[in-house]
Every structure is written in C-alpha cells, then in structure tokens.
Amino acid sequence: MTKTALITGITGQDGYYLSHLLLNQGYRVVGLVPPHRQPNLTKLGKLANQVEIFTVDLRDSMALLTAVEQLRPQEIYNLAAPSFVPDSWKDPLGTLDLITGTATRLLEAVRQVGLSTRFYQASSSEMFGDVLFSPQDEETPFRPKNPYAAAKMHAHWTMVHHRQRYGLFACSGILYNHESPLRAPQFVTRKVSLGVASIKLGLTDTLQIGNLDAKRDWGFAGDYVEAMWRMLQIDEPEEYVIGTGRLHSVKDLVVTAFESVELDWKNHVIINTNLLRQDEHFQLVANPSKAKRNLGWEPQVSFEQLLEKMVKTDLEQLQSGALDEVLAAGIAPLPRM
C-alpha cells in the first residue's frame, strides 16, 4: 500500500528536501498550503508536478479536520513556522498561532478522526535559548529567548501531552541550524555564499558581516529531513536532538566560503555592528548520540562540503543570469552531494 504523507510548510527549505526524500521512498506526498501561500509553490521547482496540494487555512480547525479525514495520512510532518527567527518579534501572536495553533489543530484532528497516523513536530534548538551548559541533549531544560522559540516550546509540549494522554504516535526533532542552497538571503550562510560568489565574479567587492565570533552547529538540510523520516519508522515515538555536535564560528563560515573560490577573506569582509543579533547564542551545540543510537542517523555532509556547494550553486546562478528569479522564488537545484 502506498503511504500518504501530509506536510505543512512544504514550500520551505525543509519541505522541499523532505518531499524529495518521501517521493523517492514511494510516498504520496500532499502539501497542506494556505491560500495566501499558493504563490510560494514555485519554490518547489519540478517537485511541484510530483506532489499534491491541498489548499486549507491552517487556522481553521474544521478545515484541517476535514483534510485529515479525507486524506487519511499514515504520516504527518508539521513544519509550519516563520522561516526567519528575528521576524517573530514583529508578530508574536501570529507566530504563536502558526506554530502552536497548527500543531494543536492537527493533533486534535488525528485524535478526533481516530487514525493511527504518525506525527512529526518540528522543534528547534532555539528552545534551549540561554543555555547553562553544552552540548545539549534531550534532557536539557528549555529557556527560550524569543517569541519563535517560546511558540516552538509550547507546540513541543502540546505534542508530548497528546502522546501521553491520548496514546498518539507523536514525536519531535529538536533541530539545530541546517542549511542548503535553498536558504533565503537573510540567513548568514546564504548571505555569505551569495556574497562570495558575487565577489568572485567581480560583481561586488565587499561583504558586510555582524559578529564573526557568533557560533552555530551548522548541518545540511538534506541530512536532517532524513532524521525526521527515521523518527516515524521506529516502534516508539520520542524526542531527538538533531545536529552535528560541532560548533563553527561565523569566521569559520566566511573563511571556508572564500577558500572554496581561492580568495582571501581579509581583503573583502567589513564588520558592521548594525547587523548584530540581540539574542545571540554562543554555545548552542547538539549532542546527537541518541539519534545515532536509536535511529542509526549521522550527518553525511560536512561543514566544508556544505559551504562549497552553496557557493558553487550561487556562482552557477549568477553566471546564468537566474539570480533575480532565484531570489524572488527561492528556487535552487538539489545539491549534488
């Protein structure tokens, strides 16, 4: 029997890579897309012709109940969330409703219809916030520092409560920063890869960066969606920290990107203190040993491979003249890794 998987947030980076993975596994993939997000379907590129789209308002409990009842999915991947964390300060209530509201309404739909659907909730390392020790694992306390993180924490516990009270197969991945050529330009990884590609081609000469000392646990999005899928294939639903377990600084990011095109970063980087993030984290780094032990999951793409591919993809797009379309639609080819 062909499995049906529902995905919210299908037009985002993770939705793209997850759709690609599930289609290769033989799934019927259905994206739950609000009417106002229909233009973003272009972000799926060729995958738009391979997935089904179910138009539904994620704020409408009855509409989601109808969708779950009609589609009767074996798996649900709830990825719906604002893509850029700092933006959550502009609309904290909207952020809460999109993240926590969608999770609650979907879980309730599964419960009310009486399905044995397996449910994945996209949690975030942002929930750990102002950490007291590193690395973090599944037992680390949550101390969120922004509306996005607080909403993610609420959705996370809502998922846990539905599992405990109603016996649903519900789990979450607490994912650390994961990147790809599909990242929007406001993310530092894509800002750097685009900047380096532009400098290499002589289109610009400098790259402005905020804090070179800021550190992240960066991995490849394609690896991380495989962890999501694996969580729904095992017998017991649990929480999993998903990351590389390695910290890299923004300086590491910059140096690696420039080295991939044989340029000296010192000749091109300008420090701009206006770009500093107020709620900066310095020690958010994963301990993914549980995922390795229970899921057999480990990241396959290295930090250096990821940056090299991102810069190469942006070079190709700039040279082909496709950048305006790329930046407008967020389209990029799957990395050949």
Secondary structure, 3 states (H helix, E strand, C coil): CCCEEEEECCCCHHHHHHHHHHHHCCCEEEEEECHHHHHHHHHHHHHHHCCEEEECCCCCHHHHHHHHHHHCCCEEEECCCCCCHHHHHCCHHHHHHHHHHHHHHHHHHHHHHCCCCEEEEEEEHHHCCCCCCCCECCCCCCCCCCHHHHHHHHHHHHHHHHHHHHCCEEEEEEECCEECCCCCCCCHHHHHHHHHHHHHCCCCCCEEECCCCCEECCEEHHHHHHHHHHHCCCCCCCEEEECCCCCEEHHHHHHHHHHCCCCCHHHCEEECHHHCCCCCCCCCCECCHHHHHHHCCCCCCCHHHHHHHHHHHHHHHHHHCCHHHHHHHCCCCCCCC
